[in-house]
């Protein structure tokens, strides 16, 4: 029942990619992504579903002979021939438990100072109109959402936006650190195709990272390519420029043309790969349009989130400017997203061929880095997400309480948890599962609860962004997800001092729990085995307490400071390489 | 394992509520409350499945749900039976067509408890916000003049929004059995007269109320209105626009009679309303009459047109 998975034994992406994941993958995400209100059920568009844009045809710029003449992409499973097996040195290892002091970081102390100074000088130096903007702390629940319509994003041409660069740069006033000044002139574009009214983990991390980079002094823009908005659901620093490249009139910048010219590199002599490439190109006709929108922002670096974004942008921009592909999921899932329904050798070769253009790949967990390494010759940056330490200590309660949270969706696995609670309730009749979150499965779960006569023991609490108290009032947390990108909900529970019960088949969460020694990883996905794990912890409070404490200590390593250092290192390394 | 001694009793008087009782019970069971609660259902001799449903829940949740059946005697008597059977130190209510949200007990209990400690007495009823057919109903401002707003019906006497130490009800002698409506309003007026205080419960609304006009008999509405009027005439007379309020309520009552097609009662109430406050009622009356005449003319025209064709 209690399993200790060795991450090294985990199957490679190919083997894992095959069956169990549905073609249209719902967004793996964190606790905070739960819907506050009923949102129409929408599947995360897999790349196959991406709307074909009506912009200038990508096919036209890509004559067939380009494909035929192009060199072969590296076969799947082998490192790119140009970059032979250099992965070991190139992996930038930032141990999770290093408490925010990555050994490889260039100058952690200086970094901290710069952070402070940069924010200070920004406050002094920004022009009055920027200063009058509300500070993030004082913002309402979804400030970014509120201000998004006012942003020069939406319909305005991307070209119009570029002059803002000067406005954003700190002006005279207090003496400015040269490092910070250099950063202000460094434009970083975070790209994510869909952001409008989305609550996913990747969307959240894109916004969080944008805020952090702006705080560090960089000039940051967030670029999306979607029909609406974007109405951003997460807090966003007002200094972050939000642009929607879709539907904008823009000149085609010369460097984009250059990118197109060199793009033939990605096509293959192998007719199967060429055919795959043509199919892929048809689905990504928007890529040129978006790329020129991004080029108009004059970026020094692009960080692209999720395959629907980094694939087209790597193809169009990868040769011109450094692009970091941000894996926000288990690599196996990133792979599946791309593969869609058809998993062929050629398609995989194409996938890694295009990914080979990346200046770096950002991965969320150590085992994922190891899995990507054989396929990718460039740098792999380990940048795990972070959580704030809990603000409350555990509060004793009369009822035995289990905490769970997340969007009420199939991938979160709450059905098996509710089934398990039936077994738990037979031993602990007063037990209470508080299930926070909302989503398309709400009615179905309510029916399941009623069918099992668990109305007293399982309460659907709805969406809340204040989970400190319900966590502190619980004895343990269960994360029954089948798919998570990082598993933030587990890390948050650990930070609160709760032991976590998870399933071994959800690798990010299982990794966190095992790595932190913070709970029980259940081998078989069944109500019986899950209930047994919950009962183990209910029956043995000292054990639960010890695991909870271990988790709390472990979660300390995933601090915002550590995340900031990791992001900064990733950015500075990549920029340095690009020079 | 023994259930925790109930701190709170949720009283549910039910009459022919077979269609909605289950959802109400589900919502009452699904509370995050940590201090123990019980549910007492009193069926007022329903002719539908109400009692069967209550029995099933009592069977499924023997430690939480108990149910009783009385000979048909009205809602006030059913509530008194709940008071008799309750084991909690505090009591709140739920009508079969309403729903609690998960923090109903948690929010109101913690805030009532704080108020009791702060004020040093227990003559306090917690009163929370709710949604009325989906629209949030805020009570805070209305609680600044509870008596006036309660008498005029601005502040509804909905007991399911409340949580109170149970002795308040017992000290007031329970509900007036002769009232078939407004027994809640009557009790809360008596509570205020005894020096009681309302404590507003802050936070998101925790009850969803679905209002239905069906099944309300004009005679019941009129009787309970007249009872309150007689009983608390001195309080009503303190209201600034007492006569206008009476006229408005009588007009409302006439509406119930109208939907029952009891024309004599309708006109009787309209006439009395006119006598109570001419300015309030005369425009309404003229509006109603002219609408009626216009309808008649339209119908006649249509008939003539049809005949011509």
Interface residues (C-beta under 8 A of the other chain):
Chain A: X397 X398 X399 X428 X429 X430 X432 X434 X449 X450 X453 X455 X456 X458 X459 X460 X461 X462 X470 X473
Chain B: X1 X3 X4 X25 X26 X29 X30 X31 X32 X34 X35 X36 X60 X61 X63 X64 X101 X102 X103
